[in-house]
Amino acid sequence: MVIKTEIKRGLKDGFDEMEIDENRRSHLLAFRDFCLDLLEAEFGKVPPGEEIDPRFVKGLLICE
């Protein structure tokens, strides 16, 4: 699994609107990248359609 570019871009656009200070915005983007990297590391190797046992998940699962 790889985080979709649209999600990353949408978060960046939101941060651009929320924070006008360039330094603080760069920290927000670094935090975004850190969080998305964690998601990819945790779920990136799970085949699509495979059930995920929530007992072994470190974070919050959001299902569609």
PyMOL Python script that loads the backbone (N, CA, C, O; Angstrom):
from pymol import cmd

cmd.read_pdbstr("""\
ATOM      1  N   MET A   1       0.840  -1.178   0.000  1.00  0.00           N
ATOM      2  CA  MET A   1       0.000   0.000   0.000  1.00  0.00           C
ATOM      3  C   MET A   1       0.886   1.242   0.000  1.00  0.00           C
ATOM      4  O   MET A   1       1.898   1.312   0.697  1.00  0.00           O
ATOM      5  N   VAL A   2       0.484   2.188  -0.779  1.00  0.00           N
ATOM      6  CA  VAL A   2       1.144   3.484  -0.830  1.00  0.00           C
ATOM      7  C   VAL A   2       0.055   4.537  -0.662  1.00  0.00           C
ATOM      8  O   VAL A   2      -1.020   4.434  -1.252  1.00  0.00           O
ATOM      9  N   ILE A   3       0.347   5.546   0.146  1.00  0.00           N
ATOM     10  CA  ILE A   3      -0.619   6.627   0.360  1.00  0.00           C
ATOM     11  C   ILE A   3      -0.802   7.375  -0.959  1.00  0.00           C
ATOM     12  O   ILE A   3       0.173   7.736  -1.618  1.00  0.00           O
ATOM     13  N   LYS A   4      -2.048   7.601  -1.333  1.00  0.00           N
ATOM     14  CA  LYS A   4      -2.339   8.285  -2.595  1.00  0.00           C
ATOM     15  C   LYS A   4      -1.809   9.720  -2.575  1.00  0.00           C
ATOM     16  O   LYS A   4      -1.857  10.412  -1.559  1.00  0.00           O
ATOM     17  N   THR A   5      -1.311  10.133  -3.722  1.00  0.00           N
ATOM     18  CA  THR A   5      -0.779  11.484  -3.887  1.00  0.00           C
ATOM     19  C   THR A   5      -1.849  12.529  -3.575  1.00  0.00           C
ATOM     20  O   THR A   5      -1.546  13.589  -3.029  1.00  0.00           O
ATOM     21  N   GLU A   6      -3.096  12.228  -3.920  1.00  0.00           N
ATOM     22  CA  GLU A   6      -4.181  13.192  -3.671  1.00  0.00           C
ATOM     23  C   GLU A   6      -4.342  13.468  -2.178  1.00  0.00           C
ATOM     24  O   GLU A   6      -4.653  14.591  -1.783  1.00  0.00           O
ATOM     25  N   ILE A   7      -4.131  12.448  -1.352  1.00  0.00           N
ATOM     26  CA  ILE A   7      -4.249  12.638   0.097  1.00  0.00           C
ATOM     27  C   ILE A   7      -3.119  13.539   0.586  1.00  0.00           C
ATOM     28  O   ILE A   7      -3.347  14.480   1.346  1.00  0.00           O
ATOM     29  N   LYS A   8      -1.897  13.241   0.142  1.00  0.00           N
ATOM     30  CA  LYS A   8      -0.754  14.064   0.551  1.00  0.00           C
ATOM     31  C   LYS A   8      -0.936  15.508   0.094  1.00  0.00           C
ATOM     32  O   LYS A   8      -0.684  16.441   0.857  1.00  0.00           O
ATOM     33  N   ARG A   9      -1.374  15.691  -1.154  1.00  0.00           N
ATOM     34  CA  ARG A   9      -1.574  17.037  -1.694  1.00  0.00           C
ATOM     35  C   ARG A   9      -2.689  17.762  -0.935  1.00  0.00           C
ATOM     36  O   ARG A   9      -2.570  18.948  -0.628  1.00  0.00           O
ATOM     37  N   GLY A  10      -3.766  17.044  -0.637  1.00  0.00           N
ATOM     38  CA  GLY A  10      -4.871  17.653   0.098  1.00  0.00           C
ATOM     39  C   GLY A  10      -4.453  18.120   1.482  1.00  0.00           C
ATOM     40  O   GLY A  10      -4.854  19.195   1.929  1.00  0.00           O
ATOM     41  N   LEU A  11      -3.640  17.305   2.166  1.00  0.00           N
ATOM     42  CA  LEU A  11      -3.149  17.719   3.480  1.00  0.00           C
ATOM     43  C   LEU A  11      -2.239  18.935   3.361  1.00  0.00           C
ATOM     44  O   LEU A  11      -2.306  19.846   4.186  1.00  0.00           O
ATOM     45  N   LYS A  12      -1.381  18.953   2.330  1.00  0.00           N
ATOM     46  CA  LYS A  12      -0.501  20.102   2.137  1.00  0.00           C
ATOM     47  C   LYS A  12      -1.316  21.361   1.866  1.00  0.00           C
ATOM     48  O   LYS A  12      -1.026  22.421   2.422  1.00  0.00           O
ATOM     49  N   ASP A  13      -2.328  21.252   1.019  1.00  0.00           N
ATOM     50  CA  ASP A  13      -3.183  22.405   0.726  1.00  0.00           C
ATOM     51  C   ASP A  13      -3.865  22.904   2.001  1.00  0.00           C
ATOM     52  O   ASP A  13      -3.970  24.110   2.222  1.00  0.00           O
ATOM     53  N   GLY A  14      -4.320  21.987   2.824  1.00  0.00           N
ATOM     54  CA  GLY A  14      -4.949  22.369   4.091  1.00  0.00           C
ATOM     55  C   GLY A  14      -3.975  23.082   5.015  1.00  0.00           C
ATOM     56  O   GLY A  14      -4.326  24.083   5.641  1.00  0.00           O
ATOM     57  N   PHE A  15      -2.750  22.568   5.102  1.00  0.00           N
ATOM     58  CA  PHE A  15      -1.737  23.214   5.936  1.00  0.00           C
ATOM     59  C   PHE A  15      -1.377  24.589   5.385  1.00  0.00           C
ATOM     60  O   PHE A  15      -1.152  25.529   6.148  1.00  0.00           O
ATOM     61  N   ASP A  16      -1.323  24.707   4.057  1.00  0.00           N
ATOM     62  CA  ASP A  16      -1.024  26.008   3.448  1.00  0.00           C
ATOM     63  C   ASP A  16      -2.085  27.040   3.826  1.00  0.00           C
ATOM     64  O   ASP A  16      -1.767  28.209   4.042  1.00  0.00           O
ATOM     65  N   GLU A  17      -3.331  26.614   3.905  1.00  0.00           N
ATOM     66  CA  GLU A  17      -4.421  27.529   4.269  1.00  0.00           C
ATOM     67  C   GLU A  17      -4.416  27.852   5.758  1.00  0.00           C
ATOM     68  O   GLU A  17      -4.727  28.976   6.149  1.00  0.00           O
ATOM     69  N   MET A  18      -4.064  26.872   6.591  1.00  0.00           N
ATOM     70  CA  MET A  18      -4.110  27.055   8.044  1.00  0.00           C
ATOM     71  C   MET A  18      -2.934  27.848   8.593  1.00  0.00           C
ATOM     72  O   MET A  18      -3.090  28.630   9.531  1.00  0.00           O
ATOM     73  N   GLU A  19      -1.765  27.650   8.014  1.00  0.00           N
ATOM     74  CA  GLU A  19      -0.548  28.214   8.596  1.00  0.00           C
ATOM     75  C   GLU A  19       0.194  29.067   7.564  1.00  0.00           C
ATOM     76  O   GLU A  19       0.628  28.563   6.528  1.00  0.00           O
ATOM     77  N   ILE A  20       0.335  30.366   7.858  1.00  0.00           N
ATOM     78  CA  ILE A  20       1.018  31.250   6.922  1.00  0.00           C
ATOM     79  C   ILE A  20       2.537  31.292   7.163  1.00  0.00           C
ATOM     80  O   ILE A  20       3.298  31.629   6.256  1.00  0.00           O
ATOM     81  N   ASP A  21       2.969  30.955   8.365  1.00  0.00           N
ATOM     82  CA  ASP A  21       4.398  30.953   8.670  1.00  0.00           C
ATOM     83  C   ASP A  21       5.066  29.757   7.986  1.00  0.00           C
ATOM     84  O   ASP A  21       4.713  28.606   8.246  1.00  0.00           O
ATOM     85  N   GLU A  22       6.025  30.039   7.117  1.00  0.00           N
ATOM     86  CA  GLU A  22       6.689  28.997   6.319  1.00  0.00           C
ATOM     87  C   GLU A  22       7.387  27.954   7.195  1.00  0.00           C
ATOM     88  O   GLU A  22       7.317  26.760   6.908  1.00  0.00           O
ATOM     89  N   ASN A  23       8.053  28.392   8.251  1.00  0.00           N
ATOM     90  CA  ASN A  23       8.767  27.476   9.132  1.00  0.00           C
ATOM     91  C   ASN A  23       7.804  26.512   9.826  1.00  0.00           C
ATOM     92  O   ASN A  23       8.051  25.307   9.872  1.00  0.00           O
ATOM     93  N   ARG A  24       6.723  27.039  10.357  1.00  0.00           N
ATOM     94  CA  ARG A  24       5.737  26.181  11.032  1.00  0.00           C
ATOM     95  C   ARG A  24       5.061  25.244  10.043  1.00  0.00           C
ATOM     96  O   ARG A  24       4.784  24.090  10.369  1.00  0.00           O
ATOM     97  N   ARG A  25       4.792  25.734   8.834  1.00  0.00           N
ATOM     98  CA  ARG A  25       4.172  24.893   7.808  1.00  0.00           C
ATOM     99  C   ARG A  25       5.108  23.742   7.426  1.00  0.00           C
ATOM    100  O   ARG A  25       4.649  22.622   7.199  1.00  0.00           O
ATOM    101  N   SER A  26       6.403  24.007   7.354  1.00  0.00           N
ATOM    102  CA  SER A  26       7.347  22.938   7.015  1.00  0.00           C
ATOM    103  C   SER A  26       7.377  21.880   8.114  1.00  0.00           C
ATOM    104  O   SER A  26       7.562  20.697   7.826  1.00  0.00           O
ATOM    105  N   HIS A  27       7.195  22.292   9.371  1.00  0.00           N
ATOM    106  CA  HIS A  27       7.115  21.320  10.468  1.00  0.00           C
ATOM    107  C   HIS A  27       5.843  20.478  10.353  1.00  0.00           C
ATOM    108  O   HIS A  27       5.866  19.273  10.604  1.00  0.00           O
ATOM    109  N   LEU A  28       4.746  21.111   9.976  1.00  0.00           N
ATOM    110  CA  LEU A  28       3.503  20.364   9.773  1.00  0.00           C
ATOM    111  C   LEU A  28       3.655  19.336   8.651  1.00  0.00           C
ATOM    112  O   LEU A  28       3.184  18.205   8.773  1.00  0.00           O
ATOM    113  N   LEU A  29       4.304  19.725   7.574  1.00  0.00           N
ATOM    114  CA  LEU A  29       4.501  18.799   6.457  1.00  0.00           C
ATOM    115  C   LEU A  29       5.432  17.657   6.845  1.00  0.00           C
ATOM    116  O   LEU A  29       5.233  16.523   6.411  1.00  0.00           O
ATOM    117  N   ALA A  30       6.437  17.941   7.648  1.00  0.00           N
ATOM    118  CA  ALA A  30       7.326  16.877   8.126  1.00  0.00           C
ATOM    119  C   ALA A  30       6.551  15.903   9.011  1.00  0.00           C
ATOM    120  O   ALA A  30       6.751  14.691   8.923  1.00  0.00           O
ATOM    121  N   PHE A  31       5.667  16.429   9.864  1.00  0.00           N
ATOM    122  CA  PHE A  31       4.838  15.570  10.713  1.00  0.00           C
ATOM    123  C   PHE A  31       3.891  14.731   9.853  1.00  0.00           C
ATOM    124  O   PHE A  31       3.688  13.547  10.122  1.00  0.00           O
ATOM    125  N   ARG A  32       3.310  15.351   8.811  1.00  0.00           N
ATOM    126  CA  ARG A  32       2.448  14.617   7.882  1.00  0.00           C
ATOM    127  C   ARG A  32       3.208  13.451   7.257  1.00  0.00           C
ATOM    128  O   ARG A  32       2.711  12.325   7.220  1.00  0.00           O
ATOM    129  N   ASP A  33       4.399  13.724   6.773  1.00  0.00           N
ATOM    130  CA  ASP A  33       5.199  12.677   6.135  1.00  0.00           C
ATOM    131  C   ASP A  33       5.538  11.562   7.119  1.00  0.00           C
ATOM    132  O   ASP A  33       5.497  10.384   6.765  1.00  0.00           O
ATOM    133  N   PHE A  34       5.871  11.930   8.346  1.00  0.00           N
ATOM    134  CA  PHE A  34       6.179  10.941   9.377  1.00  0.00           C
ATOM    135  C   PHE A  34       4.977  10.029   9.628  1.00  0.00           C
ATOM    136  O   PHE A  34       5.119   8.807   9.676  1.00  0.00           O
ATOM    137  N   CYS A  35       3.796  10.627   9.789  1.00  0.00           N
ATOM    138  CA  CYS A  35       2.585   9.850  10.058  1.00  0.00           C
ATOM    139  C   CYS A  35       2.220   8.947   8.880  1.00  0.00           C
ATOM    140  O   CYS A  35       1.858   7.787   9.077  1.00  0.00           O
ATOM    141  N   LEU A  36       2.314   9.467   7.674  1.00  0.00           N
ATOM    142  CA  LEU A  36       1.981   8.663   6.501  1.00  0.00           C
ATOM    143  C   LEU A  36       2.992   7.543   6.295  1.00  0.00           C
ATOM    144  O   LEU A  36       2.628   6.458   5.843  1.00  0.00           O
ATOM    145  N   ASP A  37       4.255   7.793   6.619  1.00  0.00           N
ATOM    146  CA  ASP A  37       5.265   6.734   6.542  1.00  0.00           C
ATOM    147  C   ASP A  37       4.960   5.614   7.533  1.00  0.00           C
ATOM    148  O   ASP A  37       5.144   4.437   7.224  1.00  0.00           O
ATOM    149  N   LEU A  38       4.494   5.983   8.720  1.00  0.00           N
ATOM    150  CA  LEU A  38       4.097   4.960   9.702  1.00  0.00           C
ATOM    151  C   LEU A  38       2.948   4.106   9.175  1.00  0.00           C
ATOM    152  O   LEU A  38       2.959   2.884   9.326  1.00  0.00           O
ATOM    153  N   LEU A  39       1.962   4.744   8.560  1.00  0.00           N
ATOM    154  CA  LEU A  39       0.841   3.988   7.989  1.00  0.00           C
ATOM    155  C   LEU A  39       1.311   3.030   6.905  1.00  0.00           C
ATOM    156  O   LEU A  39       0.892   1.873   6.862  1.00  0.00           O
ATOM    157  N   GLU A  40       2.182   3.519   6.031  1.00  0.00           N
ATOM    158  CA  GLU A  40       2.688   2.653   4.967  1.00  0.00           C
ATOM    159  C   GLU A  40       3.494   1.494   5.534  1.00  0.00           C
ATOM    160  O   GLU A  40       3.404   0.374   5.030  1.00  0.00           O
ATOM    161  N   ALA A  41       4.281   1.746   6.575  1.00  0.00           N
ATOM    162  CA  ALA A  41       5.078   0.676   7.174  1.00  0.00           C
ATOM    163  C   ALA A  41       4.180  -0.361   7.849  1.00  0.00           C
ATOM    164  O   ALA A  41       4.452  -1.560   7.786  1.00  0.00           O
ATOM    165  N   GLU A  42       3.114   0.104   8.489  1.00  0.00           N
ATOM    166  CA  GLU A  42       2.220  -0.801   9.218  1.00  0.00           C
ATOM    167  C   GLU A  42       1.339  -1.623   8.275  1.00  0.00           C
ATOM    168  O   GLU A  42       1.138  -2.817   8.499  1.00  0.00           O
ATOM    169  N   PHE A  43       0.814  -0.988   7.220  1.00  0.00           N
ATOM    170  CA  PHE A  43      -0.190  -1.638   6.378  1.00  0.00           C
ATOM    171  C   PHE A  43       0.254  -1.845   4.936  1.00  0.00           C
ATOM    172  O   PHE A  43      -0.496  -2.414   4.142  1.00  0.00           O
ATOM    173  N   GLY A  44       1.448  -1.400   4.580  1.00  0.00           N
ATOM    174  CA  GLY A  44       1.896  -1.442   3.203  1.00  0.00           C
ATOM    175  C   GLY A  44       2.046  -2.829   2.613  1.00  0.00           C
ATOM    176  O   GLY A  44       1.971  -2.992   1.395  1.00  0.00           O
ATOM    177  N   LYS A  45       2.254  -3.817   3.441  1.00  0.00           N
ATOM    178  CA  LYS A  45       2.459  -5.168   2.933  1.00  0.00           C
ATOM    179  C   LYS A  45       1.223  -6.052   3.085  1.00  0.00           C
ATOM    180  O   LYS A  45       1.278  -7.248   2.799  1.00  0.00           O
ATOM    181  N   VAL A  46       0.123  -5.479   3.528  1.00  0.00           N
ATOM    182  CA  VAL A  46      -1.127  -6.229   3.656  1.00  0.00           C
ATOM    183  C   VAL A  46      -1.795  -6.281   2.284  1.00  0.00           C
ATOM    184  O   VAL A  46      -2.106  -5.237   1.709  1.00  0.00           O
ATOM    185  N   PRO A  47      -2.017  -7.482   1.754  1.00  0.00           N
ATOM    186  CA  PRO A  47      -2.660  -7.589   0.438  1.00  0.00           C
ATOM    187  C   PRO A  47      -4.075  -7.001   0.456  1.00  0.00           C
ATOM    188  O   PRO A  47      -4.791  -7.145   1.447  1.00  0.00           O
ATOM    189  N   PRO A  48      -4.478  -6.344  -0.629  1.00  0.00           N
ATOM    190  CA  PRO A  48      -5.833  -5.785  -0.696  1.00  0.00           C
ATOM    191  C   PRO A  48      -6.877  -6.870  -0.463  1.00  0.00           C
ATOM    192  O   PRO A  48      -6.770  -7.976  -0.993  1.00  0.00           O
ATOM    193  N   GLY A  49      -7.865  -6.545   0.320  1.00  0.00           N
ATOM    194  CA  GLY A  49      -8.956  -7.476   0.589  1.00  0.00           C
ATOM    195  C   GLY A  49      -8.695  -8.415   1.757  1.00  0.00           C
ATOM    196  O   GLY A  49      -9.611  -9.106   2.204  1.00  0.00           O
ATOM    197  N   GLU A  50      -7.462  -8.456   2.261  1.00  0.00           N
ATOM    198  CA  GLU A  50      -7.158  -9.338   3.391  1.00  0.00           C
ATOM    199  C   GLU A  50      -7.698  -8.725   4.680  1.00  0.00           C
ATOM    200  O   GLU A  50      -7.587  -7.519   4.904  1.00  0.00           O
ATOM    201  N   GLU A  51      -8.276  -9.562   5.511  1.00  0.00           N
ATOM    202  CA  GLU A  51      -8.781  -9.093   6.803  1.00  0.00           C
ATOM    203  C   GLU A  51      -7.613  -8.688   7.702  1.00  0.00           C
ATOM    204  O   GLU A  51      -6.591  -9.373   7.749  1.00  0.00           O
ATOM    205  N   ILE A  52      -7.770  -7.585   8.405  1.00  0.00           N
ATOM    206  CA  ILE A  52      -6.762  -7.116   9.353  1.00  0.00           C
ATOM    207  C   ILE A  52      -7.304  -7.356  10.758  1.00  0.00           C
ATOM    208  O   ILE A  52      -8.386  -6.879  11.100  1.00  0.00           O
ATOM    209  N   ASP A  53      -6.564  -8.083  11.556  1.00  0.00           N
ATOM    210  CA  ASP A  53      -6.973  -8.354  12.931  1.00  0.00           C
ATOM    211  C   ASP A  53      -6.633  -7.136  13.785  1.00  0.00           C
ATOM    212  O   ASP A  53      -5.454  -6.859  14.006  1.00  0.00           O
ATOM    213  N   PRO A  54      -7.634  -6.402  14.271  1.00  0.00           N
ATOM    214  CA  PRO A  54      -7.383  -5.157  15.007  1.00  0.00           C
ATOM    215  C   PRO A  54      -6.599  -5.357  16.306  1.00  0.00           C
ATOM    216  O   PRO A  54      -6.064  -4.396  16.857  1.00  0.00           O
ATOM    217  N   ARG A  55      -6.528  -6.581  16.793  1.00  0.00           N
ATOM    218  CA  ARG A  55      -5.756  -6.819  18.023  1.00  0.00           C
ATOM    219  C   ARG A  55      -4.270  -6.590  17.812  1.00  0.00           C
ATOM    220  O   ARG A  55      -3.537  -6.358  18.773  1.00  0.00           O
ATOM    221  N   PHE A  56      -3.816  -6.653  16.562  1.00  0.00           N
ATOM    222  CA  PHE A  56      -2.398  -6.523  16.283  1.00  0.00           C
ATOM    223  C   PHE A  56      -2.046  -5.225  15.569  1.00  0.00           C
ATOM    224  O   PHE A  56      -0.979  -5.108  14.966  1.00  0.00           O
ATOM    225  N   VAL A  57      -2.935  -4.266  15.640  1.00  0.00           N
ATOM    226  CA  VAL A  57      -2.724  -2.977  14.995  1.00  0.00           C
ATOM    227  C   VAL A  57      -2.341  -1.969  16.074  1.00  0.00           C
ATOM    228  O   VAL A  57      -2.971  -1.906  17.130  1.00  0.00           O
ATOM    229  N   LYS A  58      -1.302  -1.182  15.797  1.00  0.00           N
ATOM    230  CA  LYS A  58      -0.822  -0.201  16.769  1.00  0.00           C
ATOM    231  C   LYS A  58      -1.636   1.076  16.788  1.00  0.00           C
ATOM    232  O   LYS A  58      -1.583   1.832  17.758  1.00  0.00           O
ATOM    233  N   GLY A  59      -2.392   1.328  15.724  1.00  0.00           N
ATOM    234  CA  GLY A  59      -3.105   2.602  15.618  1.00  0.00           C
ATOM    235  C   GLY A  59      -4.591   2.398  15.429  1.00  0.00           C
ATOM    236  O   GLY A  59      -5.137   1.337  15.735  1.00  0.00           O
ATOM    237  N   LEU A  60      -5.224   3.414  14.929  1.00  0.00           N
ATOM    238  CA  LEU A  60      -6.665   3.442  14.707  1.00  0.00           C
ATOM    239  C   LEU A  60      -6.966   3.000  13.283  1.00  0.00           C
ATOM    240  O   LEU A  60      -6.373   3.510  12.333  1.00  0.00           O
ATOM    241  N   LEU A  61      -7.874   2.064  13.133  1.00  0.00           N
ATOM    242  CA  LEU A  61      -8.294   1.605  11.806  1.00  0.00           C
ATOM    243  C   LEU A  61      -9.550   2.355  11.391  1.00  0.00           C
ATOM    244  O   LEU A  61     -10.518   2.416  12.149  1.00  0.00           O
ATOM    245  N   ILE A  62      -9.541   2.923  10.198  1.00  0.00           N
ATOM    246  CA  ILE A  62     -10.715   3.584   9.644  1.00  0.00           C
ATOM    247  C   ILE A  62     -11.096   2.814   8.396  1.00  0.00           C
ATOM    248  O   ILE A  62     -10.324   2.760   7.439  1.00  0.00           O
ATOM    249  N   CYS A  63     -12.268   2.223   8.398  1.00  0.00           N
ATOM    250  CA  CYS A  63     -12.700   1.397   7.278  1.00  0.00           C
ATOM    251  C   CYS A  63     -13.816   2.111   6.518  1.00  0.00           C
ATOM    252  O   CYS A  63     -14.645   2.813   7.097  1.00  0.00           O
ATOM    253  N   GLU A  64     -13.805   1.908   5.204  1.00  0.00           N
ATOM    254  CA  GLU A  64     -14.857   2.491   4.374  1.00  0.00           C
ATOM    255  C   GLU A  64     -16.056   1.593   4.369  1.00  0.00           C
ATOM    256  O   GLU A  64     -17.058   1.904   3.726  1.00  0.00           O
TER     257      GLU A  64
END
""", "prot")
cmd.dss("prot")
cmd.show_as("cartoon", "prot")
cmd.util.cbc("prot")
cmd.orient("prot")
